Amino acid sequence: MMDKKHLDANRSMWDDRVDIHVTSDLYNVAGFLDGQCRLREFEPDEIGSVDGQTLLHLQCHFGLDTLSWARRGAVVTGIDFSEPAIRAAREISQRADIAATFEVCNVYETAAFLERRFDIVYTGLGAICWLPDLDAWAREIVKLLKPGGTFYMSEFHPVTDIFGEHDLAVAESYFDEGRPYRDETGGTYTDRDAATSRNLNYSWTHPLSHVITALLKVGLTLESLVEHDYTVFPRFSALSAAPGTDVFRFPEGHPRLPMMYSIRMRFDGGGPEPSSSG
Ligand SMILES: C[S@@+](CC[C@H](N)C(=O)[O-])C[C@H]1O[C@@H](n2cnc3c(N)ncnc32)[C@H](O)[C@@H]1O
């Protein structure tokens, strides 16, 4: 399901970055405490009302997105395998006075750990690239959903992974046949020059067809798939953001690419019990 070598390296890399992210301008915790919503604007529109619904956020990092759903009325639980991230999430939920449950858990073991089902299972940007096995991930999701429940995810579009660091020349294969991408670059996306000490990590590119097929195979029904022509960071040098926003687009007249996508699926029931394996 997930090799211990990959799991340990990735957890250590994420643990090392939590404090840097919590104090970063990008995450802007002060703005969140002041009432700013951390979700992408299409997410609440596409998911529909979450008011009064139980919502589980997989790979919640330090919880700002999770707590943003809570502000919209959801009864939220967030899981992440990083202990410092969950500690920070609990602190922020207390400071913001937002009720939430946060647990340290590997995404592949969430159903057995929580032993309960949810109205909504959500996962957000920058999450599934850390998971080697989408079939096991999808099996976990149906073990966590109530019949009639909704699975919703937003992600960076995998087509952006084939290009070089800044320009639009094709540099990588879209299809990586499950091979991990090994990286040891220091710094992090909130601060490229940050002093980080544990840098080794492994990630995977998942073609859109693989994501959807994994989710369909476990019995989810596709309700909506949207490709978005903007992203939330300067992925390519040709992108720019309107002042005061994190909406990065190509200039007028430049060919448009999908840079994020979002999927909503319905679970009609069936599937394994929460405590059963595999
Ligand atoms: C880029 S963050 C995404 C979170 C959220 N979208 C955000 O921007 O705050 C990725 C998260 O996945 C978590 N993660 C990676 N692999 C995991 C695993 N196997 N189980 C649980 N969490 C994992 C990391 O600890 C990290 O917090």
The ligand as a Tripos MOL2 file, in Angstrom:
@<TRIPOS>MOLECULE
LIG
   27    29     1     0     0
SMALL
NO_CHARGES

@<TRIPOS>ATOM
      1 C1          0.1800   20.1690    0.6900 C.3       1 LIG1
      2 S1         -0.5450   19.4940    2.1370 S.3       1 LIG1
      3 C2         -2.1980   19.5980    1.5810 C.3       1 LIG1
      4 C3         -3.1050   20.1650    2.6330 C.3       1 LIG1
      5 C4         -4.0240   21.3170    2.2530 C.3       1 LIG1
      6 N1         -4.5800   21.2120    0.9440 N.3       1 LIG1
      7 C5         -3.2910   22.6250    2.4580 C.2       1 LIG1
      8 O1         -2.8700   23.2640    1.4920 O.co2     1 LIG1
      9 O2         -3.1700   23.0390    3.6110 O.co2     1 LIG1
     10 C6         -0.2700   17.7540    2.0750 C.3       1 LIG1
     11 C7         -0.5140   17.0780    3.4300 C.3       1 LIG1
     12 O3         -0.5610   15.6640    3.2300 O.3       1 LIG1
     13 C8         -0.0740   15.0460    4.3960 C.3       1 LIG1
     14 N2          0.2310   13.6530    4.0500 N.ar      1 LIG1
     15 C9          1.0820   13.1990    3.1140 C.ar      1 LIG1
     16 N3          1.0350   11.8480    3.0480 N.ar      1 LIG1
     17 C10         0.1280   11.4380    3.9700 C.ar      1 LIG1
     18 C11        -0.3590   10.1640    4.3820 C.ar      1 LIG1
     19 N4          0.0870    9.0310    3.8440 N.pl3     1 LIG1
     20 N5         -1.3030   10.1260    5.3490 N.ar      1 LIG1
     21 C12        -1.7700   11.2710    5.9320 C.ar      1 LIG1
     22 N6         -1.3280   12.5100    5.5910 N.ar      1 LIG1
     23 C13        -0.3930   12.5900    4.6140 C.ar      1 LIG1
     24 C14         1.1130   15.9200    4.8010 C.3       1 LIG1
     25 O4          1.4640   15.7880    6.1540 O.3       1 LIG1
     26 C15         0.5760   17.3100    4.4600 C.3       1 LIG1
     27 O5          0.0120   17.9160    5.6030 O.3       1 LIG1
@<TRIPOS>BOND
     1     1     2 1
     2     2     3 1
     3     2    10 1
     4     3     4 1
     5     4     5 1
     6     5     6 1
     7     5     7 1
     8     7     8 2
     9     7     9 1
    10    10    11 1
    11    11    12 1
    12    11    26 1
    13    12    13 1
    14    13    14 1
    15    13    24 1
    16    14    15 ar
    17    14    23 ar
    18    15    16 ar
    19    16    17 ar
    20    17    18 ar
    21    17    23 ar
    22    18    19 1
    23    18    20 ar
    24    20    21 ar
    25    21    22 ar
    26    22    23 ar
    27    24    25 1
    28    24    26 1
    29    26    27 1
@<TRIPOS>SUBSTRUCTURE
     1 LIG1         1 GROUP 0 **** ****
